[in-house]
Amino acid sequence: MKIIVPMAGIGSRLRPHTLTIPKPLTLIAGKPIVQRLVEDIANVLKQPVEEIAFVIGPTFPADTEKKLLAIAEGLGAKGVVTVQEQALGTAHAIQCAKESLNGPCVVAFADTLFKADFTLDADADGAIWVKKVDNPKAYGVVKLQDGIITEFVEKPEEFISDLAIIGIYYFKKGEILREEIQYLLDNDIKEKGEYQLTNALENMKQKGMKFVPGQVNEWMDCGNKEITVDTNGKILQYEHQEGKKLVADDVILENSEIIPPCYIGNNVKLINTKIGPNVSIGTNSVVENSTITNSLIQNNTAIKNATLNNAMIGNHVEYDGNFTSVSLGDYSQLT
């Protein structure tokens, strides 16, 4: 099995946190979003992953490739990194990894996390992960008949279905997807100015290929600050219930309390502080004289005299204050 991860977007909705770190490498409960994504896919598929191909943007930091190759290696897979020089749509992004599009593969866009437990239909040509939503107008959706996908509709104005495509797809034969996308590129077939994956899927369906839905129990976005903080809390709750170790052994507590679930990284010092629930604090950080709930704090950060809730604070930040809803990173924001 191969996994293709298009992740070249600049993450503008999560600025300022994505000005120096690509959104898929933002830490959620101490682990990059993209690492959690590929690990979750591997767990659902219940089979070895031989290769992970990452498609990044041209302005990503120089150490991005090294980090991504390490993530692939951690799953026992070969890592491949390619660059999408221009943002020309979902199909174009996938085709940047065309050398990896052969045999069974999963395509997963790296701005979402999920929880699911299902078995792929061995007779199907592919599967598309979906989730019921209240407002399908905001998503691409699928229409079903007898458990088979009969139609793909991008942001329908009138109700077609409430099963939203979450951005994860399985293909039994990746080379067929590669050929269909190449057809779009060669014939300059665009929708809203971009090469769309849904057009390739529709062509495949018209040729008799059978796609089935893979429904997820939980769909967690990492688009902007508010929903990223919320996703951090959900992940912490899942991992706490699973009995995972979330607090490093070398955390120093001085007259402080940790209310689970919380992730506390290595070499963190808490002084006269109450942390939790639903808080992540990255490595080498110090928190003093503070109360923090429902927040996400990255590495090498110092916080004191703070009362924080629903906060997201970046790396290498020094914060001293009493604001209650905070977004801090490069070009810091206090709200």
N, C-alpha and C positions, 0 to 999 in steps of 0.2 A: 504494500500500500504506500502511496505517495500523498503528501499534503502540499498544496500550493497556497501560499498566503500572500495575496496582494495587500500591501500596506504602505503604498506610496503617498497617501494623502498627508497634508500638512497639519491636520488636526486643529483647524482654526477655531472651532467652537470651544476647545479646551485651553486656549491661550489665557494667561501667559505661560502655562506649564509646559506647552509644547514648543516653545521658542528655542529651547536648547536640547530637549529630549523628545524623540518621536513618540506620538501617543501610544503606539503598541508596546513601547518599552517603559511606559509609566508603570510604577510599582503599585500593585493592589495587594494589600496584606503581605508585603514583602517580596512579591514575585511579579515579573513583567506580565502585562496583559496578554501579549502574544504567546508567552510560555504557558500560561494557564489555558489559553485557547487550544493549542496543539496537544497538550496533555489531556484535556477533556475529550477531544476528538479521539485520541488513541484509546482512552478508556471506553468510549462508546463503541468503537469499532471492534474492540477485543481482538486485535490482530497486530502483528509487528508493523512498525512504520519504517520503511527502508530509506526514504528520502523526504526532506522538507525543503521546498523551494520558496524563498522569500523574495518578494518584489518590492523594492524600496524606492524612495524618491531621490532625485539628483542632489538635493541640498541636505541630506541626512548627515549627521556627524560622522567623522572618519572612523570612529570605533564601532559603528553600528554593525558592520559585517562580522566583526569578531564576536560581538555579543550574540548575534543570531546563530552563528555556527556553533557556539557553545550550547545554545538551547537545543539545537538539533542533536548534538552529540550526547546531551543528557538523556535523550530518548533512544539512544542507540542508533540514530539515523544519520545518513549523509546530509550535510547542509549545502545548499546552493543559494547564492545571492545574486540577483540581477537588478538592473536599474530601469525604471520607467521614466524616460527623459521628459515626456510630455503627458499631461493628464488628459487622455483621450477616451476615457470611459472604462467601464468594468471589463468588457471583453478584451480591450486593448491591454489592460493591466495583466490579465491572465495570460495572454499570448506572449508577454515578455518572458514567461517561464515555459515557453513551448517545448523546450528540450525535455522537460519533466512530464509533459502531458502524454503519457502512454501507460497502458495498463490501468488497473483500478486506482483511482485517486479521489481525494477530497479537495475541493476548493473552499477556502474559508477566509472571508474578509475580516481583518484584524481590528474591528472596532466593537466587538460584541462578545459576551461570554454567555454560557448556557449550562443548564443541568438537564440531562435526559437519560432515559434508560429504554432502549428499543433495539430490535434486531433488524438488520437490513434484509430486504427481500432479495434472495439469491436470484430470482427470476427477472427482477427489474433491471432496466438499463441504467437507472440512476435514482437518486433520492434527493429531495429538497427539504431541508429543515424548515419547519413552519411553527407559528405560535398564534393562537387566537388573540385578536386585539379588539379594543373598543372602537378605534377610529381607523378603519382600513384605508381611508382616503390618503393617509400619509405614507402608505407602504406599497410595495409590489405585493400582489396576492396571487394565490392559486385557487382554481376551481376544481372540485373533485366530482367524479362519478364512479361509484362502485370501488372506492379506494384508490383510483388512478387519477393522476392530474390530467385534466382535459384542457386547461387554459391558463396562460400567464398574463396577468394584467398589471401594468405599472400605474400605481396611484389612481385607482378608479374613481371617477366623479360620482357614479351611482353604484349602489351596493351590488357587488359580484360575489364576494366571499369575505369572511373575516379571518382567513388564514394568511397571515403575513409571512413573507419570505424573510428569514433572519440573516441571510448572507452566508449560509453553509450548504454545500452541494456535494453529492457523491456521484461519481461516474464510473461505470464498470469498465469502459474503454475510453481513456483520456484522449487517445489519438482521434477519436471521432469528434470530440469537442474542439480539438485543435484545428481540424479540417473545417468545421463550420465557422469558427472564428476567423480563420484565414479567408474564407469566402466573403465574410463581411468586410474585411480590410481590403481585399483585392477589388471589390466592387463598390467600395466607399459607401456602404450601407450604414447610415447613422440615424439615431433618434435623439432629438434635442441636441444635435451637434456632437454626439459621442457614439462610440461603438458599444452597444449594450449587450450584456450577457443574455438577457431575456429574449433578444432576437435570435441568438444562436440556439437557445433552448426550444423556441417555437419551431424553428426549422427542423430540429432533431425530432420533435414530437410529430411534425407533419410527415416525416419519413418512417413513422411507425415505432419509434422508440418509446418505451414505457417508463414513466417516472412515477414514483410513489412518494407520499409525504413522510417525513420523519418528524413527528411532533415532539416538542421539548416541553419539559415541566416548568422551566424558569428561563427567561430571556433577560439578560442584564446588559444594559448599554453602558458605554463609557464615553459618551459624546461631549457633555459639558461638565462643569464642576459639580453641579447639584446631583446629577444622576451618577457620576463617578463616585462621589462620596457615598451615595446610597448603595451602589454596587459593592463598594468596599465593605460596608456593613453586612450585606447579604453573604458575601464570601466568608467573612469572619464567622457568621452564625453557622454556615454549613460546616466549616472546618472544625469549629468547636464541638458541634454535634458528632462529628466523625472521630473525635478524640485526638486530633492532630495537635502537635506541640507548637504553640504560637508565641511563647515568651522565651527568649534566649536565656541560657543559664547564667550569663555574666551580667545581666541587668542589675544595676545598683539601685536599691530602694532605701531612701532616707525619709522616714516619716511620711510614706506615700502608700497609696492603695491602687490596685489594678482591678477593675470590675470587668469580668469577661462578658463577651468575647473581645479580646484585643490581641493585636500582633505587636510585639515589642522586639526590635532587632538587636543585634549584638552591640555591646559596648554603649548601651543607653543608660543614662543616669536620670532618676526621678527624685526630686527633692521637694518635700512639703507639697505634694501634688496628688490629685485624684484623676485617674485615667479610666475612661470607659463608661458605658459599653460602646462597642463598635468603633474602636479607634485603632489605627495603625501608626506606628512610629518607627521610622527607618533607623538604620545603623548610625552609630556615633553621634547621636542626638542627646541634648540635655533639656529637660523640662523642669522648671523651678517655680514654686508658688503659683500653681495653676490648677484649673479644673477644665478637663477636656472631654467632650462626648461627641460621638458620631462624626469623626473627623479623620482625615488622611494627611499624614505628615511624612515627608520624604527624608532623605539621609542628610547627616551633617548639619542639623538645624538646632538652633538654640532658642528656646521659648521661656519667657518668665512673666510673671504677673498677668497671666492671661485667663480669661474665661471664654472658652471656645466651644461652639456647637455648629455642626454643618460647615466645617472649615476644611480647606485644602491648601496646604502649605508646601512649597517646593523644597529643592535641595539648597544647602548652604545659605539658609535664611537666618537672620537674627531678628527676633520679634519680641517687643516689650510693650504690652498694652492691655487694653480691656475691651477690644472689639468682639462682637458675638457671632458675626458671620463673615468669614474671611477667605479671600482667595489671594495667595501670595506666591509669587514666583518672580521671574524676570519681569521688569516693569510692573511692580507689585500693585495689587488692588486691595483697598480696604472698603468693605461695603456693609 
